Amino acid sequence: MVIISSREFRQHQKEYFERVDNGEHIIVQRGKDKAYALTPITPNDMYFNAGMLKRLKDSLEQIENGEYQEFSSSKDISELLGL
């Protein structure tokens, strides 16, 4: 793991992004009490990716077709989850 200043990051962004792409952990320190981890993301990390939009559409169709359950208490939810 490498800890760098925000100034160092700004001056050498490309280098640090490449290092993260190669699996290295980079922490950018900003001031005395703030730090940020550089992390690559994939399309699966994006909440509204194509797969999630399909699941939402499918869920709306199930509701329109009456394929859902209603719960009136936390006990009902616990029973569904087997708790």
VEXTI-173986 format. One line per 4 residues: number of its first residue (from 1); their letters; for each residue z, x, y of C-alpha. Coordinates in Angstrom, 2 decimals, always signed. Each point is the difference from the previous one (the first is absolute). Layout:
// residues N
NUM> a> Z,X,Y | ...
This chain:
// residues 83
1> mvii> +0.00,+0.00,+0.00 | -0.89,+1.22,+3.47 | +1.71,-1.15,+3.20 | -2.02,+0.44,+3.18
5> ssre> +0.32,-1.01,+3.63 | -2.13,-2.74,+1.48 | -1.64,+2.63,+2.20 | -0.91,+2.10,-3.05
9> frqh> -1.40,-3.11,-1.66 | -2.14,-0.91,+3.01 | -1.41,+3.52,+0.18 | -0.87,+0.20,-3.72
13> qkey> -0.46,-3.60,-1.16 | -2.95,+0.69,-2.26 | +1.87,+2.75,-1.87 | +3.06,-2.19,-0.59
17> ferv> -2.04,-3.01,-1.09 | -1.82,+2.19,-2.52 | +3.31,+1.36,-1.30 | +1.29,-3.55,-0.48
21> dnge> -3.25,-0.90,-1.79 | +0.74,+2.88,-2.36 | +3.44,-1.39,-0.85 | +2.20,+1.89,+2.43
25> hiiv> +2.85,-1.81,+1.78 | -0.14,+0.37,+3.78 | +2.75,-1.22,+2.33 | -0.70,-0.17,+3.73
29> qrgk> +3.16,+0.45,+2.07 | +0.01,-1.76,+3.37 | +2.96,+0.86,+2.14 | +3.42,+0.48,-1.54
33> dkay> +0.42,-3.24,-1.91 | -3.48,-1.29,-0.88 | -2.17,+1.08,-2.91 | -3.11,-1.38,-1.68
37> altp> -1.49,+0.65,-3.43 | -3.76,+0.38,-0.29 | -1.19,-2.06,-2.95 | -3.56,-0.73,-1.12
41> itpn> -0.79,-3.63,-0.73 | -2.56,-1.57,-2.32 | -1.72,-3.38,+0.22 | +2.70,-1.32,-2.37
45> dmyf> +2.63,+0.84,+2.62 | -1.59,-2.30,+2.54 | +1.61,-3.44,-0.19 | -3.11,-2.03,+0.74
49> nagm> -2.44,+1.78,-2.27 | -2.70,-1.86,-1.95 | +2.28,-0.53,-3.01 | +2.77,-1.52,+2.08
53> lkrl> -2.39,-2.30,+1.84 | -1.30,-1.25,-3.38 | +3.54,-0.66,-1.20 | +0.74,-1.96,+3.19
57> kdsl> -3.18,-2.05,-0.39 | +0.80,-0.69,-3.66 | +3.53,-1.05,+0.95 | -1.30,-2.44,+2.61
61> eqie> -2.33,-1.52,-2.59 | +2.92,-0.43,-2.42 | +1.98,-1.82,+2.69 | -2.96,-2.27,+0.79
65> ngey> -0.26,-0.80,-3.73 | +3.71,-0.84,-0.22 | +0.74,+3.06,-2.15 | +3.33,+1.00,+1.51
69> qefs> +3.74,-0.54,-0.39 | +2.44,-1.15,+2.63 | +3.57,+1.26,+0.14 | +2.89,-1.67,+1.74
73> sskd> +2.75,+2.51,-0.68 | +0.67,+3.65,-0.67 | +1.12,-1.07,-3.49 | -3.55,-1.19,-0.75
77> isel> -1.38,+3.37,+1.07 | +2.60,+1.88,-2.05 | -0.93,-2.04,-3.08 | -3.69,+0.75,+0.53
81> lgl> +0.76,+3.71,+0.24 | +2.35,-0.10,-2.98 | +3.04,+1.10,+1.99
